[in-house]
Amino acid sequence: MINDNDVIRTLEELETFLILVENGGLGLENVAGVALATNNSDGRPFVAVLDDRHQLLLGRWVTQEVFENGKDLVRKGPGKTH
């Protein structure tokens, strides 16, 4: 469930994505968490939206810079509320 053409390139884009997930704007059900991870086959970083069984509901590729610098944002959640 990762679209190759939809890469999160900035921390602002990551924050917007997290807000959408948090507010239900993506229509996902049973969301339990969000994590930064790497693909096992090629090491490519992505942000993963997980259900309560830790199964991937949605993933978006992220740049290496976003992966390295977005960890606190994912861990603590976005600062904005909408």
C-alpha positions as CSV (number, residue, x, y, z in Angstrom):
1,M,0.0,0.0,0.0
2,I,2.8,2.4,-0.8
3,N,2.5,4.7,-3.8
4,D,5.9,5.1,-5.5
5,N,4.9,8.6,-6.8
6,D,3.9,10.0,-3.4
7,V,7.1,10.8,-1.5
8,I,7.1,13.0,1.6
9,R,10.1,15.3,1.0
10,T,9.9,17.9,3.8
11,L,9.1,17.9,7.6
12,E,6.1,20.2,6.8
13,E,4.7,17.5,4.4
14,L,5.2,14.9,7.1
15,E,3.4,17.0,9.6
16,T,0.5,17.5,7.2
17,F,0.3,13.8,6.6
18,L,0.3,13.1,10.4
19,I,-2.5,15.6,10.9
20,L,-4.5,14.0,8.1
21,V,-4.1,10.6,9.7
22,E,-4.9,11.9,13.2
23,N,-8.0,13.7,12.0
24,G,-9.3,10.7,10.0
25,G,-8.9,12.7,6.7
26,L,-7.6,9.6,4.8
27,G,-10.6,7.4,5.6
28,L,-8.5,4.8,7.4
29,E,-10.2,2.7,10.0
30,N,-8.7,1.1,13.1
31,V,-5.5,3.3,13.1
32,A,-3.5,2.6,16.2
33,G,-0.1,4.3,15.4
34,V,2.4,5.7,13.1
35,A,6.0,4.8,12.7
36,L,9.1,5.5,10.6
37,A,10.5,2.3,9.2
38,T,12.7,1.0,6.4
39,N,11.7,-1.5,3.7
40,N,13.3,-4.9,4.4
41,S,14.2,-5.5,0.7
42,D,15.9,-2.3,-0.2
43,G,16.3,-0.2,3.0
44,R,14.1,2.6,1.6
45,P,12.6,4.7,4.4
46,F,8.9,5.2,4.8
47,V,6.2,6.4,7.3
48,A,3.8,3.6,8.2
49,V,0.3,3.9,9.5
50,L,-0.5,0.8,11.6
51,D,-3.6,-0.9,13.0
52,D,-3.9,-2.3,16.5
53,R,-2.4,-5.6,15.2
54,H,0.7,-3.7,13.9
55,Q,-0.4,-4.4,10.3
56,L,0.3,-1.8,7.6
57,L,-2.7,0.2,6.7
58,L,-0.9,2.8,4.6
59,G,2.6,3.8,3.9
60,R,4.3,6.8,2.2
61,W,7.9,6.9,1.1
62,V,10.0,9.6,2.8
63,T,13.4,11.1,1.9
64,Q,16.4,10.1,4.0
65,E,16.4,13.6,5.5
66,V,12.8,13.4,6.6
67,F,13.5,9.9,8.0
68,E,16.4,11.2,10.0
69,N,14.9,14.5,11.2
70,G,11.2,13.5,11.5
71,K,11.6,10.9,14.3
72,D,10.5,13.3,17.1
73,L,7.6,14.6,15.0
74,V,6.3,11.0,14.5
75,R,7.0,10.1,18.2
76,K,5.4,13.1,19.8
77,G,2.8,13.9,17.1
78,P,2.2,17.1,15.1
79,G,2.1,20.4,17.0
80,K,-0.8,21.8,15.0
81,T,-4.3,20.8,15.7
82,H,-7.1,21.2,13.0
